[in-house]
């Protein structure tokens, strides 16, 4: 068995996720949204691999599970647009549910989650009605 360096595995997954955007959003120019923080590095790698037109935007969420609020919000409306929420990994399922719920309320044409680390089927179900690009972990 050959060992694949972690950076190469990461690059392969990032490229595969980008190709799924190229296939699914051919002429739509989706908006890739990331929370300010560690996801920015994955977002940069990801959008460099996307060959279709793609815009980016950022936000940040503060507060605890009982009182989440946007510290920094998106710079443009997303109603009627395809929206990709991009994150490296989901560390806080409640925080991600809050973010996805807030994005759904803004009326995007479609909403998809792009995450470097695959998520379990249980976590995917907990996130509700959202397309998750890439395969699920078992």
CORTA-V945590 format. One record per pair of residues at least 24 apart in sequence whose ideal C-beta (glycine too) atoms are under 10 Angstrom apart, sorted by the first residue. I is the first residue (numbers start at 1). J is the second residue. D is the distance in Angstrom with one decimal. If there is no record, write none. Layout:
I&J&D, I&J&D
This chain:
10&42&8.7, 10&45&7.8, 10&88&9.7, 10&116&6.8, 10&117&9.9, 11&45&7.7, 11&49&8.5, 13&42&10.0, 13&45&10.0, 13&46&9.8, 13&115&9.8, 13&116&6.2, 13&117&8.8, 13&118&8.5, 13&134&7.2, 13&135&9.7, 14&42&7.4, 14&45&5.1, 14&46&5.5, 14&47&9.9, 14&48&8.6, 14&49&5.7, 14&50&9.8, 14&114&9.4, 14&116&6.8, 14&134&10.0, 15&45&9.2, 15&46&9.2, 15&48&9.9, 15&49&5.1, 15&50&9.7, 16&49&9.1, 16&133&9.0, 16&134&6.8, 16&135&9.1, 17&42&9.6, 17&45&9.8, 17&46&6.4, 17&49&7.8, 17&50&8.7, 17&84&9.5, 17&86&9.0, 17&114&5.6, 17&115&8.5, 17&116&7.8, 17&133&5.5, 17&134&5.4, 18&45&8.9, 18&46&6.0, 18&47&7.9, 18&48&8.2, 18&49&3.5, 18&50&4.5, 18&51&7.4, 18&52&8.9, 18&54&9.1, 18&114&8.9, 18&133&9.4, 19&49&7.8, 19&50&8.6, 19&51&8.4, 19&52&9.9, 19&133&9.9, 20&50&9.7, 20&112&9.1, 20&114&8.5, 20&131&10.0, 20&133&5.0, 20&134&6.9, 21&46&8.3, 21&47&9.1, 21&49&8.7, 21&50&5.1, 21&51&8.8, 21&52&6.4, 21&54&7.1, 21&82&9.3, 21&84&6.8, 21&112&8.4, 21&114&7.5, 21&133&7.0, 22&49&8.9, 22&50&6.3, 22&51&5.2, 22&52&4.9, 22&54&9.4, 23&52&8.9, 24&52&9.0, 24&82&8.6, 24&84&9.8, 24&110&8.8, 24&112&8.0, 24&131&8.6, 24&133&7.9, 25&50&8.6, 25&52&5.8, 25&53&8.7, 25&54&7.8, 25&82&5.5, 25&84&8.1, 25&110&8.4, 25&112&8.8, 26&51&9.9, 26&52&6.0, 26&53&9.4, 27&52&7.5, 27&53&7.7, 28&52&7.8, 28&53&8.2, 28&54&9.3, 28&81&8.0, 28&82&4.8, 28&109&7.9, 28&110&8.4, 29&53&4.0, 29&54&6.4, 29&55&6.2, 29&81&8.1, 29&82&7.8, 30&54&5.9, 30&55&7.4, 30&56&9.9, 30&78&9.7, 30&81&7.0, 30&82&3.8, 30&83&6.6, 30&84&5.1, 30&108&9.1, 30&109&9.2, 30&110&7.9, 30&111&10.0, 30&112&7.9, 30&114&9.8, 31&55&4.7, 31&56&7.2, 31&57&5.6, 31&74&8.1, 31&76&7.5, 31&77&9.9, 31&78&5.9, 31&81&5.6, 31&82&7.2, 31&83&5.5, 31&84&6.9, 31&85&9.7, 31&103&9.9, 31&108&8.2, 32&56&4.9, 32&57&7.5, 32&58&9.8, 32&82&9.8, 32&83&8.3, 32&84&4.6, 32&85&8.2, 32&86&5.1, 32&112&9.8, 32&114&7.4, 33&57&5.1, 33&58&7.1, 33&59&6.6, 33&74&6.6, 33&78&7.8, 33&83&6.3, 33&84&6.8, 33&85&5.4, 33&86&6.6, 33&87&9.5, 33&99&8.6, 33&103&7.2, 33&108&9.8, 33&111&9.9, 33&114&9.7, 34&58&6.0, 34&59&8.0, 34&60&9.8, 34&84&9.2, 34&85&7.7, 34&86&4.6, 34&87&6.6, 34&88&8.9, 34&114&9.3, 35&59&6.0, 35&60&5.8, 35&61&6.3, 35&70&10.0, 35&71&9.9, 35&72&9.1, 35&85&8.6, 35&86&8.9, 35&87&6.8, 35&88&10.0, 35&95&8.5, 35&96&9.3, 35&99&7.0, 36&60&4.4, 36&61&9.2, 36&71&8.5, 36&72&6.4, 37&61&9.7, 37&87&9.2, 37&88&9.0, 38&87&8.5, 38&88&5.6, 38&89&8.4, 38&91&9.0, 39&85&9.4, 39&86&6.3, 39&87&4.5, 39&88&5.0, 39&89&8.5, 39&114&9.9, 39&115&8.9, 39&116&8.9, 40&86&9.3, 40&88&8.9, 41&88&7.2, 41&116&9.8, 42&86&6.6, 42&87&7.1, 42&88&4.2, 42&89&8.6, 42&114&8.6, 42&115&8.3, 42&116&5.2, 42&117&9.6, 43&84&9.5, 43&86&4.8, 43&87&8.3, 43&88&8.5, 43&114&8.8, 44&86&9.8, 45&86&10.0, 45&88&9.6, 45&116&8.6, 46&84&8.7, 46&86&5.9, 46&88&9.6, 46&114&6.5, 46&116&8.1, 47&84&9.3, 47&86&8.1, 50&84&9.1, 50&114&9.8, 54&82&9.6, 54&84&7.9, 55&81&8.6, 55&84&9.8, 56&84&9.4, 56&86&8.5, 57&83&9.2, 59&85&9.7, 59&99&7.9, 59&102&8.8, 59&103&9.2, 61&92&9.6, 61&95&6.4, 61&96&9.7, 61&98&6.7, 61&99&6.3, 61&102&8.4, 63&95&9.5, 63&98&9.1, 64&94&9.3, 64&95&9.5, 65&92&8.2, 65&94&4.9, 65&95&7.7, 65&97&9.7, 65&98&8.2, 66&94&9.7, 68&94&8.3, 68&95&7.0, 68&97&9.7, 68&98&4.6, 68&99&8.4, 68&101&9.6, 68&102&8.4, 69&98&9.5, 69&102&10.0, 70&98&9.8, 70&99&9.3, 70&102&7.4, 73&102&9.3, 74&102&9.7, 74&103&8.8, 74&106&8.2, 77&106&7.1, 77&107&8.7, 77&108&9.7, 78&103&7.0, 78&106&5.0, 78&107&7.5, 78&108&5.0, 78&109&9.0, 78&111&9.1, 79&105&9.9, 79&106&5.8, 79&107&3.9, 79&108&6.7, 79&109&8.4, 80&106&9.7, 80&107&6.7, 80&108&7.2, 80&109&5.4, 81&106&9.2, 81&107&9.0, 81&108&5.6, 81&109&6.0, 81&110&8.5, 81&111&9.9, 82&108&6.7, 82&109&5.5, 82&110&4.7, 82&111&8.2, 82&112&7.6, 83&107&9.8, 83&108&4.1, 83&109&8.0, 83&110&6.9, 83&111&5.1, 83&112&7.2, 83&113&9.8, 83&130&9.9, 84&108&9.7, 84&110&8.9, 84&111&8.3, 84&112&5.3, 84&113&7.8, 84&114&5.2, 84&131&9.3, 84&133&7.7, 85&111&7.1, 85&112&7.2, 85&113&5.2, 85&114&7.0, 85&115&8.6, 85&127&9.9, 85&130&7.9, 85&132&10.0, 86&112&9.4, 86&113&8.1, 86&114&4.7, 86&115&7.6, 86&116&9.0, 86&133&9.5, 87&113&7.5, 87&114&7.5, 87&115&5.2, 87&116&7.8, 87&117&8.9, 88&114&10.0, 88&115&7.1, 88&116&5.0, 88&117&7.0, 89&115&6.4, 89&116&6.4, 89&117&4.1, 89&118&9.5, 89&119&8.5, 90&115&6.2, 90&117&7.5, 90&119&5.8, 90&120&9.8, 90&123&6.7, 90&124&9.9, 90&126&10.0, 90&127&8.4, 91&117&9.8, 93&119&8.9, 93&122&9.6, 93&123&5.9, 93&126&5.9, 93&127&7.5, 94&126&9.1, 96&123&8.6, 96&126&9.0, 96&127&6.4, 96&130&9.4, 97&123&9.9, 97&126&6.9, 97&127&6.1, 97&128&7.1, 97&130&9.6, 99&127&9.8, 100&127&6.0, 100&128&6.8, 100&129&9.0, 100&130&5.5, 101&127&9.4, 101&128&7.6, 101&130&9.7, 103&130&8.9, 104&128&8.1, 104&129&7.8, 104&130&8.0
